[in-house]
Amino acid sequence: MRKSLSAIHNARIRGCRPFGEISLIIGLTGGIASGKSTVAQALKTRGAFVIDADKLGHQAYAKGSDAFHKVVAQFGEDIVSDDGEIDRRALGAKVFADGGGLKQLTDIVWPAIHDMAAKQIQQSLTAAPETVVVLEAAVLIEAGWQQLVDEIWVTTVEPAVAIERASARDGVDAASIQARIDAQISNAERTAAATVIIDNSADASQLMQQLETHWQNLQERCS
């Protein structure tokens, strides 16, 4: 079982909770093309258990789930494909055709993802009590999932660099990437909530150097 919120709060003030006593849960977030997934993979290779909220999002309204029925009730039976699953393109067309559609969808899906993430966190702690758990979630702060984690790590990159990288990676024009950036919270809003900030404006080697430093600091804090 996890400690009480008051005990967790007191431990946060000291800097961390000892691994031998209870594992640490990191919330990893960042904007488009900020290197969040690269950092998550690197933490995984260092022994962390990574939970990908994007993957949970794909499962959140699978056929027969509570969220599935809520999404269909909200957006209509015509978003259900022949295999009985929600057609994501049909859903997306409805969501973005309506100014309030995205909020209606996230109001259904975000709580479902939250519950799935909480379950996976608990399962990982039960299986390996000294594990570092990483919840990788682009919308960690927007969705209000901070209480699931003990500290927040944020990957950042300047918007101009993010546009260049995302355009090259996804084959999407710069204006479309800018629109996606504008729809997210800013780097300043993310870093205001951060315990650790990882700047990915340079090359991959510098990103990994920063990560290794933060990882070693984490080990020292929690030894």
Summary of the structure (lengths in Angstrom):
residues: 223
radius of gyration: 18.7
end to end distance: 21.0
largest distance: 54.8
contacts: 659
relative contact order: 0.19
helix: 57%
strand: 12%
